[in-house]
């Protein structure tokens, strides 16, 4: 095209298309470079965020493990008097068993003959094995074994504190001051995934650690059941694990069966107390009580036993 010049004369034609192309080229190049720089900046930002999150997560993990180590030392001294008392009682029970062994054996032979003596001897062997198990658990408690086990569990699993909802659910049954709530952890995932595959996903409690799947954790009644085992641990020591396992081995699924409300009523009339039930039955009573109070079902038959549970009579 040609452009007019002052005086009405025309200038030589100018080829705008060529220069426009050059301009567009540089504009496009600049835009591409800008986009690339922006993308790199975003990538660096995301990387920095990821690294920051990882560092923060690692810091939280280290802080939690330091807390576990601190609890081990604290509990070792705080719980020492009670653990020593339970250890001393186990020793005393063993000494009494030794002193009374011969007189009881003679009495069993005189009153029951060979058959009666054999029956007495078998019962004595079982009670002796139970005493050995109790003594081992008492020594384990004295050296801080429960805290050491929990430290390892928290390293290899995903351990988190109780939520406010979980704590409130348990406190509605066990009582507000039943146990040291802040020390309880619920462990999920990690190597526990393999354990859950082997035991069909059943929850189990080790001292202050409740090991359960996310599906079971969503059921607050199961959380109440497992927290009852934590309550047992705080009041009786780690011996509760052997007692619960013994009931499961001996009775299988029946270890949880207490006969429902009617069974509780009949047992109460016969003078039975909460402490007279096995460890799994105690936890099942607490679990079913929670289910009834949340459903609005009368809990009259449960109430005397739950009152004993809240007093620590277990």
C-alpha positions as CSV (number, residue, x, y, z in Angstrom):
1,X,0.0,0.0,0.0
2,X,1.1,3.7,-0.4
3,X,0.7,6.4,2.1
4,X,-0.1,10.1,1.2
5,X,2.6,12.7,1.9
6,X,2.2,16.4,2.6
7,X,1.7,18.2,-0.6
8,X,-0.4,15.4,-2.0
9,X,2.4,13.4,-3.4
10,X,2.7,9.7,-2.5
11,X,5.6,7.9,-0.8
12,X,6.9,4.6,-1.9
13,X,4.9,1.6,-0.8
14,X,5.7,-0.1,2.5
15,X,5.3,-3.9,3.0
16,X,3.5,-4.0,6.4
17,X,3.0,-7.8,6.3
18,X,6.7,-8.6,6.7
19,X,7.2,-6.4,9.7
20,X,3.9,-7.5,11.3
21,X,5.1,-11.1,11.1
22,X,8.4,-10.2,12.8
23,X,6.5,-8.4,15.5
24,X,4.1,-11.2,16.0
25,X,7.0,-13.6,16.1
26,X,8.7,-11.7,19.0
27,X,5.4,-11.3,20.8
28,X,4.7,-15.1,20.5
29,X,8.3,-15.9,21.6
30,X,8.0,-13.5,24.6
31,X,4.6,-15.0,25.6
32,X,6.1,-18.6,25.3
33,X,9.1,-17.6,27.4
34,X,6.8,-16.0,29.9
35,X,4.6,-19.0,30.1
36,X,7.6,-21.3,30.5
37,X,9.0,-19.1,33.3
38,X,5.6,-19.0,35.0
39,X,5.3,-22.8,34.7
40,X,8.8,-23.3,36.1
41,X,7.9,-20.9,39.0
42,X,4.7,-22.8,39.7
43,X,6.6,-26.1,39.6
44,X,9.2,-24.7,42.0
45,X,6.3,-23.5,44.2
46,X,4.6,-26.9,44.2
47,X,7.9,-28.6,44.9
48,X,8.7,-26.3,47.8
49,X,5.2,-26.8,49.2
50,X,5.6,-30.6,48.9
51,X,9.0,-30.5,50.6
52,X,7.6,-28.1,53.2
53,X,4.7,-30.4,53.9
54,X,7.0,-33.4,54.1
55,X,9.4,-31.6,56.5
56,X,6.4,-30.5,58.6
57,X,5.0,-34.0,58.7
58,X,8.4,-35.4,59.6
59,X,8.7,-32.9,62.4
60,X,5.3,-33.8,63.8
61,X,6.2,-37.5,63.7
62,X,9.5,-36.9,65.5
63,X,7.7,-34.7,68.1
64,X,5.1,-37.4,68.6
65,X,7.8,-40.1,69.1
66,X,9.6,-37.8,71.6
67,X,6.3,-37.6,73.4
68,X,6.0,-41.4,73.5
69,X,9.5,-41.6,75.0
70,X,8.6,-39.0,77.6
71,X,5.4,-40.9,78.5
72,X,7.5,-44.0,79.0
73,X,9.6,-42.3,81.6
74,X,6.7,-40.5,83.2
75,X,4.6,-43.7,83.5
76,X,7.6,-45.7,84.7
77,X,7.7,-43.5,87.8
78,X,4.1,-42.5,88.1
79,X,2.8,-46.1,87.9
80,X,5.6,-47.6,89.8
81,X,3.9,-47.8,93.3
82,X,0.8,-49.6,91.8
83,X,2.9,-51.9,89.7
84,X,5.1,-52.8,92.7
85,X,2.0,-53.5,94.8
86,X,0.6,-55.8,92.1
87,X,4.0,-57.5,91.8
88,X,4.1,-58.0,95.6
89,X,0.6,-59.5,95.6
90,X,1.6,-62.0,92.9
91,X,4.6,-63.1,94.9
92,X,2.5,-63.4,98.1
93,X,-0.1,-65.5,96.2
94,X,2.7,-67.8,95.0
95,X,4.1,-68.3,98.4
96,X,0.6,-69.0,99.9
97,X,0.1,-71.6,97.1
98,X,3.4,-73.3,98.0
99,X,2.7,-73.3,101.7
100,X,-0.8,-74.8,101.3
101,X,0.1,-77.2,98.5
102,X,0.9,-80.3,100.6
103,X,-2.0,-79.9,103.1
104,X,-4.5,-79.4,100.2
105,X,-3.0,-82.4,98.4
106,X,-3.5,-84.6,101.4
107,X,-7.1,-83.4,101.9
108,X,-7.9,-84.0,98.2
109,X,-6.5,-87.5,98.5
110,X,-8.4,-88.3,101.7
111,X,-11.7,-86.9,100.6
112,X,-11.7,-87.7,96.9
113,X,-9.4,-90.7,96.6
114,X,-7.2,-91.1,93.5
115,X,-9.9,-89.6,91.2
116,X,-10.4,-86.6,93.5
117,X,-6.7,-86.1,93.9
118,X,-6.2,-86.2,90.1
119,X,-8.9,-83.6,89.6
120,X,-7.4,-81.4,92.3
121,X,-4.0,-81.7,90.8
122,X,-5.2,-80.7,87.3
123,X,-7.0,-77.7,88.7
124,X,-3.9,-76.8,90.6
125,X,-1.7,-77.1,87.5
126,X,-4.0,-74.7,85.6
127,X,-4.0,-72.1,88.5
128,X,-0.2,-72.5,88.7
129,X,0.1,-71.7,85.0
130,X,-2.2,-68.7,85.4
131,X,0.0,-67.5,88.3
132,X,3.1,-67.8,86.2
133,X,1.5,-65.8,83.5
134,X,0.4,-63.2,86.0
135,X,3.9,-63.0,87.5
136,X,5.5,-62.5,84.0
137,X,3.0,-59.7,83.3
138,X,3.8,-58.0,86.6
139,X,7.6,-58.0,85.8
140,X,6.8,-56.8,82.3
141,X,4.9,-53.8,83.7
142,X,7.7,-53.0,86.2
143,X,10.3,-52.5,83.5
144,X,8.0,-50.3,81.4
145,X,7.3,-53.0,78.8
146,X,3.8,-51.7,77.8
147,X,5.3,-48.2,76.9
148,X,8.1,-49.8,74.9
149,X,5.7,-51.9,72.9
150,X,3.5,-48.9,72.2
151,X,6.5,-46.8,71.1
152,X,7.3,-49.5,68.4
153,X,3.6,-49.7,67.4
154,X,3.4,-46.0,66.9
155,X,6.5,-46.1,64.7
156,X,5.1,-48.7,62.3
157,X,1.5,-47.6,62.2
158,X,-0.7,-44.5,61.9
159,X,-1.3,-43.5,65.5
160,X,-3.8,-40.6,66.2
161,X,-5.4,-39.3,69.4
162,X,-9.0,-39.9,70.2
163,X,-11.4,-37.4,68.6
164,X,-13.8,-35.4,70.7
165,X,-16.7,-37.5,69.6
166,X,-14.9,-40.8,70.5
167,X,-14.0,-39.5,73.9
168,X,-17.5,-38.3,74.6
169,X,-19.0,-41.6,73.6
170,X,-16.7,-43.5,75.9
171,X,-17.1,-41.1,78.8
172,X,-20.9,-41.6,78.6
173,X,-20.3,-45.2,79.7
174,X,-17.0,-45.3,81.5
175,X,-17.1,-41.9,83.2
176,X,-15.3,-38.7,82.6
177,X,-12.3,-39.6,84.8
178,X,-12.1,-43.3,84.0
179,X,-8.7,-43.3,82.4
180,X,-5.9,-41.1,81.0
181,X,-7.6,-40.2,77.8
182,X,-4.8,-38.0,76.4
183,X,-2.5,-41.1,76.3
184,X,-4.8,-43.2,74.2
185,X,-4.0,-43.6,70.5
186,X,-5.9,-45.4,67.8
187,X,-3.5,-47.1,65.4
188,X,-4.5,-47.8,61.8
189,X,-2.6,-48.8,58.7
190,X,1.2,-49.6,58.5
191,X,2.1,-53.1,59.3
192,X,-1.2,-53.4,61.1
193,X,-2.8,-53.9,57.6
194,X,-1.2,-57.3,57.5
195,X,-2.3,-58.1,61.0
196,X,-5.9,-57.2,60.1
197,X,-5.8,-59.5,57.1
198,X,-4.7,-62.4,59.4
199,X,-7.3,-61.8,62.1
200,X,-10.2,-60.9,59.8
201,X,-10.0,-57.2,60.6
202,X,-10.8,-57.6,64.3
203,X,-9.9,-54.7,66.6
204,X,-7.6,-55.4,69.5
205,X,-6.2,-53.3,72.3
206,X,-2.6,-53.2,73.5
207,X,-2.4,-51.1,76.7
208,X,-3.2,-47.5,75.6
209,X,-3.2,-48.3,71.9
210,X,-6.4,-49.4,70.1
211,X,-5.5,-51.2,66.9
212,X,-8.5,-51.1,64.5
213,X,-9.5,-50.6,60.9
214,X,-11.1,-47.3,59.7
215,X,-14.4,-49.2,59.2
216,X,-14.5,-50.3,62.9
217,X,-13.4,-46.8,64.1
218,X,-16.5,-45.4,62.4
219,X,-18.6,-47.6,64.8
220,X,-18.5,-45.7,68.2
221,X,-19.8,-48.8,70.1
222,X,-16.6,-50.7,69.0
223,X,-14.5,-47.8,70.2
224,X,-16.3,-48.0,73.6
225,X,-15.6,-51.7,73.7
226,X,-11.9,-51.3,73.1
227,X,-11.6,-48.3,75.5
228,X,-13.0,-50.6,78.2
229,X,-9.9,-52.8,77.7
230,X,-7.8,-49.6,78.2
231,X,-9.7,-49.1,81.4
232,X,-8.9,-52.7,82.4
233,X,-5.2,-52.1,81.7
234,X,-5.0,-49.0,83.9
235,X,-6.7,-50.8,86.8
236,X,-5.3,-54.3,86.5
237,X,-2.1,-54.0,84.5
238,X,-1.1,-55.9,81.3
239,X,-2.4,-59.1,82.8
240,X,-5.8,-58.3,81.2
241,X,-4.4,-59.3,77.8
242,X,-3.7,-62.8,78.9
243,X,-7.1,-63.0,80.7
244,X,-8.9,-61.9,77.6
245,X,-7.0,-64.2,75.3
246,X,-7.6,-67.1,77.7
247,X,-11.3,-66.5,77.6
248,X,-11.3,-66.4,73.8
249,X,-9.2,-69.6,73.5
250,X,-11.4,-71.4,76.0
251,X,-14.8,-70.2,74.8
252,X,-14.4,-68.7,71.4
253,X,-17.3,-66.4,70.4
254,X,-19.0,-67.3,73.6
255,X,-16.4,-65.3,75.5
256,X,-18.5,-62.2,74.6
257,X,-21.9,-63.7,75.6
258,X,-23.3,-62.7,78.9
259,X,-27.0,-63.5,78.2
260,X,-28.2,-60.0,77.3
261,X,-30.3,-57.9,79.7
262,X,-32.2,-60.9,81.0
263,X,-28.9,-62.6,81.7
264,X,-27.6,-59.6,83.6
265,X,-30.8,-59.4,85.6
266,X,-30.6,-63.1,86.6
267,X,-26.9,-62.8,87.5
268,X,-27.6,-59.8,89.6
269,X,-30.3,-61.6,91.5
270,X,-27.7,-64.4,92.1
271,X,-25.2,-61.8,93.6
272,X,-22.9,-61.4,90.6
273,X,-20.9,-58.2,90.0
274,X,-19.2,-56.6,87.0
275,X,-15.8,-57.8,88.2
276,X,-17.0,-61.4,88.1
277,X,-17.3,-61.4,84.3
278,X,-14.4,-62.2,82.0
279,X,-12.6,-59.4,80.3
280,X,-14.4,-59.7,76.9
281,X,-17.8,-59.9,78.6
282,X,-17.0,-56.8,80.6
283,X,-16.2,-54.9,77.4
284,X,-19.2,-56.3,75.6
285,X,-21.5,-55.1,78.4
286,X,-20.1,-51.6,78.0
287,X,-20.5,-51.7,74.3
288,X,-24.1,-52.9,74.4
289,X,-24.9,-50.4,77.1
290,X,-23.7,-47.6,74.8
291,X,-25.8,-49.0,72.0
292,X,-28.9,-48.9,74.2
293,X,-28.4,-45.4,75.5
294,X,-27.9,-44.0,72.0
295,X,-31.0,-45.9,70.8
296,X,-33.1,-44.7,73.7
297,X,-33.6,-48.3,75.0
298,X,-34.0,-48.7,78.7
299,X,-30.8,-49.8,80.5
300,X,-32.1,-50.8,83.9
301,X,-30.5,-54.2,83.8
302,X,-27.1,-52.7,82.8
303,X,-27.1,-49.8,85.3
304,X,-25.8,-51.6,88.4
305,X,-22.9,-53.1,86.5
306,X,-22.0,-49.8,84.7
307,X,-22.0,-48.1,88.1
308,X,-19.4,-50.6,89.3
309,X,-17.4,-50.1,86.1
310,X,-17.3,-46.3,86.7
311,X,-16.0,-47.0,90.2
312,X,-13.1,-49.0,88.8
313,X,-14.4,-52.2,90.2
314,X,-13.2,-54.4,87.3
